Amino acid sequence: MSDIFRILVVNPGSTSTKVGLFENEKMVAEKKISHSAEELFRFGSIIDQVEFRRLVMDDFLKENNIKPEDLSAVVGRGGLLKPIPSGTYRVNPAIVADLKSCKYGEHASNIGGLLANSFQEQFNIPAFIVDPVVVDEMQDVARFSGCSEIERTSVWHALNVMAVIRQTCRKEGFNPEEDNFVVAHLGGGISISAIEKGRCIDVSNGLTEGPFTPERSGSLPTIDLVKLCFSGKYTEAQIKKLLVGKGGLVSYLGTSDMVDIANRIRQGDTECEKVFNAMAYQIGKVIGSYVAVLKGKVKRIILTGGGANNTLLIEKIRQYIESFAPIHLVPGEDELAALCQGALRVLRQEATARDYTA
């Protein structure tokens, strides 16, 4: 058997498709294709876009003189499925059925598994998904919300978080199955996780909890939120948009562009500085609470995601957390590489592909 595994990776977004071609860990080609509103308008739903997005992948392979039969595996970004443990999953009929039906929600990432499966069906190439956002390994005590009719749920940046933990362990000589980490993924959404011996035992839901973010409100005072919901000022859809999309920095400053905000702060904009400081304060506060979840036994606090590139934000967060544990920066989120690595672990028999059941 060849020691070279050629892997095609696809990460579909709401208005773009990112594809990458890897030979083992090395990316040999990458492309991001943006889709106009006019192109997407003709599709009744996200799932209807599968054939359209598949053409993008076919063209990408042709551009790089690769035949589908030459691929060792195809990996798609995992979509909205039922809560599952972390790992690499072979795309099976149960995954396909749940993604097609949007049983657990409709999102562009649902297309990822379906695109990988299209190669599997046509060419008998192994198809995988890796660490979708619904990875759920929370300990039971973390599921209590304080209201018996509401259970805390796990929605977070699992793909990037688990990848940067493995990266950090390789660099620092730690064992991901023995050591503990707190990881803050800083992006348009923010999730902060407590990772105990390779398992995420608690996490701030990236949509509904935690610190406010560039565009999300995070945790809010409950009674005041109820009053706002019943004030008559907003519809249900508008309230949801206030919480996710028009919350956080957008709500206070009208923009989620942290580079622009940081520049305005340096130019003396005191209102921007107050809001920016408040976001950093909340991030630091929530990181501290997840250090407590791990009873203070933390090897590293890892700051990752696009926000980790913002030196002003990191400087302000650092003031609150540097006494807890050494801080490790892994800026950005290399999702294509993370997907490839998930498949490689299975192809190299370093890990066993998991089976999804409906």
MARLUM-420868 format. One record per residue (C-alpha): residue number from 1; residue in one letter; x, y, z. Coordinates in steps of 0.02 Angstrom, whole numbers, plus 50000, padded with zeros to 5 digits. Example, Ala and Ser with C-alpha at 12.3 -4.5 7.8 and 13.67 -1.06 7.14 Angstrom:
+-----+------+-------+-------+-------+
| pos | code |     x |     y |     z |
+-----+------+-------+-------+-------+
|   1 |    a | 50615 | 49775 | 50390 |
|   2 |    s | 50684 | 49947 | 50357 |
+-----+------+-------+-------+-------+
# end
This chain:
+-----+------+-------+-------+-------+
| pos | code |     x |     y |     z |
+-----+------+-------+-------+-------+
|   1 |    m | 50000 | 50000 | 50000 |
|   2 |    s | 50062 | 50174 | 49957 |
|   3 |    d | 50119 | 50284 | 50101 |
|   4 |    i | 50042 | 50434 | 50011 |
|   5 |    f | 49858 | 50466 | 50044 |
|   6 |    r | 49776 | 50589 | 49925 |
|   7 |    i | 49627 | 50670 | 50012 |
|   8 |    l | 49496 | 50790 | 49943 |
|   9 |    v | 49419 | 50904 | 50074 |
|  10 |    v | 49265 | 51015 | 50058 |
|  11 |    n | 49199 | 51147 | 50177 |
|  12 |    p | 49036 | 51223 | 50111 |
|  13 |    g | 48982 | 51391 | 50180 |
|  14 |    s | 48822 | 51490 | 50155 |
|  15 |    t | 48894 | 51588 | 50007 |
|  16 |    s | 49055 | 51496 | 49965 |
|  17 |    t | 49133 | 51325 | 49941 |
|  18 |    k | 49311 | 51293 | 50003 |
|  19 |    v | 49401 | 51143 | 49932 |
|  20 |    g | 49574 | 51075 | 49967 |
|  21 |    l | 49681 | 50935 | 49898 |
|  22 |    f | 49806 | 50853 | 50015 |
|  23 |    e | 49944 | 50726 | 49999 |
|  24 |    n | 49956 | 50665 | 50177 |
|  25 |    e | 49971 | 50824 | 50283 |
|  26 |    k | 50033 | 50931 | 50139 |
|  27 |    m | 49905 | 51041 | 50051 |
|  28 |    v | 49947 | 51037 | 49865 |
|  29 |    a | 49800 | 51142 | 49805 |
|  30 |    e | 49665 | 51252 | 49881 |
|  31 |    k | 49523 | 51355 | 49812 |
|  32 |    k | 49379 | 51460 | 49879 |
|  33 |    i | 49234 | 51484 | 49760 |
|  34 |    s | 49111 | 51623 | 49804 |
|  35 |    h | 48929 | 51602 | 49752 |
|  36 |    s | 48824 | 51754 | 49709 |
|  37 |    a | 48649 | 51780 | 49778 |
|  38 |    e | 48584 | 51760 | 49601 |
|  39 |    e | 48665 | 51589 | 49585 |
|  40 |    l | 48593 | 51527 | 49749 |
|  41 |    f | 48421 | 51607 | 49733 |
|  42 |    r | 48359 | 51472 | 49614 |
|  43 |    f | 48379 | 51337 | 49747 |
|  44 |    g | 48231 | 51309 | 49862 |
|  45 |    s | 48340 | 51247 | 50005 |
|  46 |    i | 48523 | 51221 | 50051 |
|  47 |    i | 48509 | 51034 | 50017 |
|  48 |    d | 48454 | 51071 | 49839 |
|  49 |    q | 48629 | 51144 | 49809 |
|  50 |    v | 48721 | 50976 | 49819 |
|  51 |    e | 48737 | 50946 | 49631 |
|  52 |    f | 48785 | 51129 | 49603 |
|  53 |    r | 48923 | 51119 | 49733 |
|  54 |    r | 48981 | 50949 | 49668 |
|  55 |    l | 49019 | 51031 | 49500 |
|  56 |    v | 49136 | 51149 | 49593 |
|  57 |    m | 49231 | 50999 | 49663 |
|  58 |    d | 49238 | 50912 | 49493 |
|  59 |    d | 49309 | 51070 | 49412 |
|  60 |    f | 49437 | 51085 | 49552 |
|  61 |    l | 49499 | 50908 | 49522 |
|  62 |    k | 49510 | 50937 | 49335 |
|  63 |    e | 49610 | 51097 | 49363 |
|  64 |    n | 49735 | 50995 | 49463 |
|  65 |    n | 49738 | 50847 | 49343 |
|  66 |    i | 49668 | 50727 | 49472 |
|  67 |    k | 49547 | 50587 | 49432 |
|  68 |    p | 49421 | 50544 | 49568 |
|  69 |    e | 49483 | 50364 | 49562 |
|  70 |    d | 49653 | 50426 | 49622 |
|  71 |    l | 49582 | 50489 | 49788 |
|  72 |    s | 49606 | 50393 | 49951 |
|  73 |    a | 49460 | 50480 | 50037 |
|  74 |    v | 49341 | 50628 | 50026 |
|  75 |    v | 49303 | 50726 | 50184 |
|  76 |    g | 49160 | 50849 | 50209 |
|  77 |    r | 49127 | 50972 | 50348 |
|  78 |    g | 49005 | 50888 | 50467 |
|  79 |    g | 48832 | 50962 | 50476 |
|  80 |    l | 48691 | 50970 | 50603 |
|  81 |    l | 48664 | 50794 | 50668 |
|  82 |    k | 48611 | 50725 | 50835 |
|  83 |    p | 48735 | 50753 | 50978 |
|  84 |    i | 48884 | 50636 | 50953 |
|  85 |    p | 49058 | 50605 | 51028 |
|  86 |    s | 49213 | 50683 | 50951 |
|  87 |    g | 49297 | 50590 | 50810 |
|  88 |    t | 49299 | 50545 | 50626 |
|  89 |    y | 49138 | 50469 | 50560 |
|  90 |    r | 49118 | 50367 | 50401 |
|  91 |    v | 48972 | 50436 | 50301 |
|  92 |    n | 48836 | 50304 | 50312 |
|  93 |    p | 48651 | 50297 | 50265 |
|  94 |    a | 48600 | 50364 | 50437 |
|  95 |    i | 48709 | 50519 | 50416 |
|  96 |    v | 48646 | 50546 | 50240 |
|  97 |    a | 48464 | 50530 | 50294 |
|  98 |    d | 48480 | 50654 | 50439 |
|  99 |    l | 48577 | 50781 | 50335 |
| 100 |    k | 48454 | 50772 | 50190 |
| 101 |    s | 48301 | 50788 | 50302 |
| 102 |    c | 48379 | 50931 | 50404 |
| 103 |    k | 48305 | 50840 | 50554 |
| 104 |    y | 48420 | 50934 | 50673 |
| 105 |    g | 48426 | 51098 | 50578 |
| 106 |    e | 48470 | 51169 | 50408 |
| 107 |    h | 48645 | 51235 | 50383 |
| 108 |    a | 48768 | 51247 | 50238 |
| 109 |    s | 48884 | 51124 | 50326 |
| 110 |    n | 48751 | 50989 | 50301 |
| 111 |    i | 48803 | 50984 | 50119 |
| 112 |    g | 48980 | 50931 | 50166 |
| 113 |    g | 48937 | 50752 | 50213 |
| 114 |    l | 48821 | 50736 | 50063 |
| 115 |    l | 48956 | 50795 | 49944 |
| 116 |    a | 49080 | 50670 | 50016 |
| 117 |    n | 48948 | 50535 | 50000 |
| 118 |    s | 48921 | 50576 | 49815 |
| 119 |    f | 49101 | 50521 | 49780 |
| 120 |    q | 49078 | 50368 | 49889 |
| 121 |    e | 48924 | 50315 | 49792 |
| 122 |    q | 48998 | 50349 | 49621 |
| 123 |    f | 49178 | 50291 | 49644 |
| 124 |    n | 49175 | 50186 | 49803 |
| 125 |    i | 49295 | 50308 | 49888 |
| 126 |    p | 49289 | 50315 | 50080 |
| 127 |    a | 49189 | 50467 | 50138 |
| 128 |    f | 49206 | 50547 | 50310 |
| 129 |    i | 49152 | 50693 | 50417 |
| 130 |    v | 49255 | 50755 | 50565 |
| 131 |    d | 49206 | 50837 | 50730 |
| 132 |    p | 49046 | 50928 | 50679 |
| 133 |    v | 48980 | 51072 | 50785 |
| 134 |    v | 48860 | 50953 | 50875 |
| 135 |    v | 48999 | 50854 | 50961 |
| 136 |    d | 48931 | 50825 | 51136 |
| 137 |    e | 49033 | 50744 | 51275 |
| 138 |    m | 48972 | 50855 | 51416 |
| 139 |    q | 48969 | 50783 | 51590 |
| 140 |    d | 48794 | 50762 | 51661 |
| 141 |    v | 48813 | 50897 | 51793 |
| 142 |    a | 48849 | 51024 | 51654 |
| 143 |    r | 48681 | 50995 | 51569 |
| 144 |    f | 48577 | 51077 | 51706 |
| 145 |    s | 48522 | 51252 | 51658 |
| 146 |    g | 48424 | 51298 | 51814 |
| 147 |    c | 48256 | 51274 | 51727 |
| 148 |    s | 48190 | 51095 | 51713 |
| 149 |    e | 48113 | 51131 | 51543 |
| 150 |    i | 48279 | 51189 | 51468 |
| 151 |    e | 48436 | 51082 | 51453 |
| 152 |    r | 48605 | 51156 | 51410 |
| 153 |    t | 48665 | 51094 | 51241 |
| 154 |    s | 48835 | 51078 | 51159 |
| 155 |    v | 48859 | 51183 | 51001 |
| 156 |    w | 49039 | 51239 | 50979 |
| 157 |    h | 49191 | 51250 | 50866 |
| 158 |    a | 49239 | 51067 | 50894 |
| 159 |    l | 49335 | 51042 | 50732 |
| 160 |    n | 49459 | 51183 | 50762 |
| 161 |    v | 49470 | 51158 | 50951 |
| 162 |    m | 49514 | 50974 | 50943 |
| 163 |    a | 49640 | 51008 | 50803 |
| 164 |    v | 49731 | 51145 | 50900 |
| 165 |    i | 49739 | 51035 | 51055 |
| 166 |    r | 49827 | 50899 | 50954 |
| 167 |    q | 49942 | 51031 | 50879 |
| 168 |    t | 49983 | 51103 | 51050 |
| 169 |    c | 50017 | 50930 | 51123 |
| 170 |    r | 50137 | 50887 | 50982 |
| 171 |    k | 50229 | 51052 | 51006 |
| 172 |    e | 50236 | 51049 | 51196 |
| 173 |    g | 50255 | 50862 | 51224 |
| 174 |    f | 50087 | 50842 | 51312 |
| 175 |    n | 49970 | 50694 | 51301 |
| 176 |    p | 49795 | 50742 | 51240 |
| 177 |    e | 49724 | 50588 | 51326 |
| 178 |    e | 49798 | 50634 | 51496 |
| 179 |    d | 49810 | 50823 | 51506 |
| 180 |    n | 49679 | 50961 | 51526 |
| 181 |    f | 49653 | 51121 | 51426 |
| 182 |    v | 49538 | 51270 | 51417 |
| 183 |    v | 49514 | 51328 | 51238 |
| 184 |    a | 49433 | 51491 | 51183 |
| 185 |    h | 49385 | 51496 | 50999 |
| 186 |    l | 49371 | 51681 | 50957 |
| 187 |    g | 49275 | 51724 | 50800 |
| 188 |    g | 49108 | 51797 | 50747 |
| 189 |    g | 49046 | 51671 | 50873 |
| 190 |    i | 49144 | 51623 | 51028 |
| 191 |    s | 49144 | 51457 | 51119 |
| 192 |    i | 49249 | 51419 | 51272 |
| 193 |    s | 49278 | 51237 | 51317 |
| 194 |    a | 49347 | 51133 | 51459 |
| 195 |    i | 49441 | 50985 | 51386 |
| 196 |    e | 49479 | 50847 | 51511 |
| 197 |    k | 49590 | 50706 | 51447 |
| 198 |    g | 49530 | 50727 | 51268 |
| 199 |    r | 49346 | 50750 | 51311 |
| 200 |    c | 49249 | 50914 | 51311 |
| 201 |    i | 49161 | 50900 | 51479 |
| 202 |    d | 49084 | 51074 | 51471 |
| 203 |    v | 49072 | 51214 | 51343 |
| 204 |    s | 48986 | 51381 | 51319 |
| 205 |    n | 48861 | 51359 | 51178 |
| 206 |    g | 48928 | 51463 | 51034 |
| 207 |    l | 48754 | 51525 | 50987 |
| 208 |    t | 48667 | 51556 | 51153 |
| 209 |    e | 48791 | 51570 | 51297 |
| 210 |    g | 48956 | 51639 | 51354 |
| 211 |    p | 49031 | 51810 | 51322 |
| 212 |    f | 48958 | 51928 | 51194 |
| 213 |    t | 49050 | 51917 | 51029 |
| 214 |    p | 49071 | 52025 | 50874 |
| 215 |    e | 48893 | 51979 | 50819 |
| 216 |    r | 48811 | 51876 | 50957 |
| 217 |    s | 48740 | 51930 | 51123 |
| 218 |    g | 48800 | 51783 | 51227 |
| 219 |    s | 48719 | 51755 | 51398 |
| 220 |    l | 48591 | 51887 | 51446 |
| 221 |    p | 48493 | 51934 | 51603 |
| 222 |    t | 48343 | 51818 | 51587 |
| 223 |    i | 48203 | 51926 | 51656 |
| 224 |    d | 48254 | 52075 | 51551 |
| 225 |    l | 48259 | 51964 | 51396 |
| 226 |    v | 48083 | 51902 | 51434 |
| 227 |    k | 48022 | 52081 | 51450 |
| 228 |    l | 48101 | 52125 | 51283 |
| 229 |    c | 48020 | 51973 | 51200 |
| 230 |    f | 47847 | 52026 | 51261 |
| 231 |    s | 47870 | 52212 | 51236 |
| 232 |    g | 47785 | 52209 | 51066 |
| 233 |    k | 47934 | 52294 | 50986 |
| 234 |    y | 48000 | 52139 | 50899 |
| 235 |    t | 47940 | 51981 | 50815 |
| 236 |    e | 48015 | 51813 | 50863 |
| 237 |    a | 48125 | 51816 | 50708 |
| 238 |    q | 48186 | 51991 | 50751 |
| 239 |    i | 48228 | 51941 | 50929 |
| 240 |    k | 48329 | 51793 | 50865 |
| 241 |    k | 48422 | 51910 | 50748 |
| 242 |    l | 48459 | 52028 | 50893 |
| 243 |    l | 48539 | 51881 | 50984 |
| 244 |    v | 48633 | 51802 | 50838 |
| 245 |    g | 48686 | 51916 | 50697 |
| 246 |    k | 48649 | 52088 | 50768 |
| 247 |    g | 48708 | 52060 | 50946 |
| 248 |    g | 48874 | 52096 | 51030 |
| 249 |    l | 48986 | 52226 | 50948 |
| 250 |    v | 48858 | 52251 | 50808 |
| 251 |    s | 48725 | 52297 | 50937 |
| 252 |    y | 48835 | 52425 | 51024 |
| 253 |    l | 48943 | 52491 | 50883 |
| 254 |    g | 48854 | 52445 | 50721 |
| 255 |    t | 49000 | 52339 | 50659 |
| 256 |    s | 49083 | 52171 | 50693 |
| 257 |    d | 49248 | 52220 | 50610 |
| 258 |    m | 49371 | 52203 | 50754 |
| 259 |    v | 49517 | 52271 | 50653 |
| 260 |    d | 49419 | 52430 | 50619 |
| 261 |    i | 49365 | 52442 | 50801 |
| 262 |    a | 49544 | 52419 | 50862 |
| 263 |    n | 49601 | 52558 | 50744 |
| 264 |    r | 49464 | 52672 | 50809 |
| 265 |    i | 49520 | 52637 | 50987 |
| 266 |    r | 49699 | 52683 | 50944 |
| 267 |    q | 49633 | 52845 | 50869 |
| 268 |    g | 49549 | 52890 | 51034 |
| 269 |    d | 49369 | 52826 | 51013 |
| 270 |    t | 49322 | 52803 | 51196 |
| 271 |    e | 49151 | 52723 | 51161 |
| 272 |    c | 49232 | 52588 | 51055 |
| 273 |    e | 49359 | 52559 | 51192 |
| 274 |    k | 49226 | 52536 | 51326 |
| 275 |    v | 49132 | 52405 | 51224 |
| 276 |    f | 49291 | 52317 | 51168 |
| 277 |    n | 49354 | 52310 | 51347 |
| 278 |    a | 49187 | 52239 | 51403 |
| 279 |    m | 49198 | 52098 | 51275 |
| 280 |    a | 49376 | 52056 | 51330 |
| 281 |    y | 49319 | 52061 | 51512 |
| 282 |    q | 49178 | 51939 | 51478 |
| 283 |    i | 49292 | 51822 | 51381 |
| 284 |    g | 49417 | 51821 | 51524 |
| 285 |    k | 49279 | 51793 | 51652 |
| 286 |    v | 49208 | 51643 | 51559 |
| 287 |    i | 49382 | 51568 | 51532 |
| 288 |    g | 49405 | 51579 | 51720 |
| 289 |    s | 49244 | 51485 | 51749 |
| 290 |    y | 49304 | 51342 | 51639 |
| 291 |    v | 49469 | 51336 | 51733 |
| 292 |    a | 49358 | 51307 | 51884 |
| 293 |    v | 49267 | 51165 | 51794 |
| 294 |    l | 49437 | 51078 | 51780 |
| 295 |    k | 49473 | 51117 | 51964 |
| 296 |    g | 49621 | 51224 | 51915 |
| 297 |    k | 49716 | 51078 | 51837 |
| 298 |    v | 49753 | 51155 | 51667 |
| 299 |    k | 49910 | 51131 | 51561 |
| 300 |    r | 49874 | 51273 | 51441 |
| 301 |    i | 49742 | 51402 | 51401 |
| 302 |    i | 49733 | 51404 | 51211 |
| 303 |    l | 49667 | 51556 | 51117 |
| 304 |    t | 49622 | 51518 | 50936 |
| 305 |    g | 49507 | 51572 | 50795 |
| 306 |    g | 49516 | 51730 | 50691 |
| 307 |    g | 49505 | 51840 | 50846 |
| 308 |    a | 49671 | 51771 | 50907 |
| 309 |    n | 49753 | 51875 | 50769 |
| 310 |    n | 49693 | 52034 | 50853 |
| 311 |    t | 49839 | 52085 | 50964 |
| 312 |    l | 49739 | 52216 | 51059 |
| 313 |    l | 49604 | 52090 | 51105 |
| 314 |    i | 49731 | 51960 | 51160 |
| 315 |    e | 49824 | 52089 | 51263 |
| 316 |    k | 49665 | 52135 | 51356 |
| 317 |    i | 49609 | 51954 | 51384 |
| 318 |    r | 49782 | 51907 | 51446 |
| 319 |    q | 49766 | 52026 | 51594 |
| 320 |    y | 49624 | 51922 | 51664 |
| 321 |    i | 49688 | 51745 | 51635 |
| 322 |    e | 49879 | 51742 | 51639 |
| 323 |    s | 49884 | 51687 | 51822 |
| 324 |    f | 49781 | 51531 | 51786 |
| 325 |    a | 49897 | 51438 | 51667 |
| 326 |    p | 50020 | 51473 | 51524 |
| 327 |    i | 49934 | 51545 | 51371 |
| 328 |    h | 49960 | 51469 | 51199 |
| 329 |    l | 49907 | 51565 | 51042 |
| 330 |    v | 49850 | 51471 | 50886 |
| 331 |    p | 49777 | 51609 | 50776 |
| 332 |    g | 49654 | 51569 | 50637 |
| 333 |    e | 49560 | 51409 | 50601 |
| 334 |    d | 49632 | 51293 | 50471 |
| 335 |    e | 49475 | 51189 | 50448 |
| 336 |    l | 49528 | 51107 | 50285 |
| 337 |    a | 49687 | 51039 | 50366 |
| 338 |    a | 49588 | 50983 | 50520 |
| 339 |    l | 49467 | 50885 | 50410 |
| 340 |    c | 49612 | 50806 | 50316 |
| 341 |    q | 49699 | 50755 | 50477 |
| 342 |    g | 49539 | 50672 | 50540 |
| 343 |    a | 49535 | 50562 | 50385 |
| 344 |    l | 49722 | 50528 | 50393 |
| 345 |    r | 49710 | 50459 | 50570 |
| 346 |    v | 49585 | 50330 | 50507 |
| 347 |    l | 49678 | 50289 | 50345 |
| 348 |    r | 49839 | 50264 | 50444 |
| 349 |    q | 49744 | 50156 | 50570 |
| 350 |    e | 49791 | 50275 | 50711 |
| 351 |    a | 49605 | 50292 | 50749 |
| 352 |    t | 49447 | 50196 | 50708 |
| 353 |    a | 49308 | 50280 | 50610 |
| 354 |    r | 49150 | 50297 | 50713 |
| 355 |    d | 48979 | 50238 | 50656 |
| 356 |    y | 48832 | 50358 | 50669 |
| 357 |    t | 48661 | 50289 | 50714 |
| 358 |    a | 48499 | 50384 | 50694 |
+-----+------+-------+-------+-------+
# end
